[in-house]
Amino acid sequence: LKIEFSKYEHPVVLTVEAQAKHVGDLGGGPGGLSKNLFLKKNRFYIVSALADTKVDLKVLSQRLGLGKGGLRMAPEEALGELLQ
């Protein structure tokens, strides 16, 4: 597909604000900073969103067909185990 991209490396960060300290705002808007949420309800989900997007876990749970609630942040250790 020959899609142009830029790669930015940074240490593990837990907030968008901490990420911005390492890579700046990357121009903001579409293609700017993003956040990744590692979630769990019976199985694991990774949700990516633009940094300024509010993610309502109850609404997301319903849109994924998982019912009204129960979708929550997954334990950090589980991600490492899944990626091995």
C-alpha positions, -999 to 999 in steps of 0.1 A, spaced: 0 0 0 30 23 4 14 43 32 38 70 45 43 72 83 66 85 110 77 63 139 80 79 174 95 58 202 90 67 239 91 49 272 59 33 286 35 61 297 2 59 315 -14 92 303 -17 112 271 -1 141 289 30 120 297 31 108 261 30 144 248 61 152 269 81 127 248 66 132 213 49 166 213 14 169 199 23 155 165 4 183 148 -28 177 167 -62 168 151 -66 136 131 -33 118 131 -23 135 164 -19 118 198 -39 87 205 -46 66 235 -50 28 237 -73 12 263 -67 -24 272 -101 -37 284 -117 -69 296 -151 -85 299 -149 -123 294 -122 -116 268 -97 -88 260 -102 -58 239 -78 -30 227 -95 2 218 -76 31 202 -90 66 202 -78 101 195 -63 116 227 -92 140 233 -119 114 228 -140 106 259 -146 69 261 -177 59 280 -172 22 290 -209 16 295 -218 29 260 -188 10 245 -199 -22 262 -234 -18 247 -220 -11 212 -199 -42 214 -229 -62 223 -216 -70 258 -246 -56 278 -248 -25 300 -216 -28 320 -188 -49 332 -163 -37 306 -133 -25 326 -96 -18 324 -77 -51 321 -47 -58 344 -14 -46 330 2 -80 335 -23 -97 312 -11 -77 282 24 -90 286 11 -125 289 -10 -122 257 18 -108 237 43 -136 245 
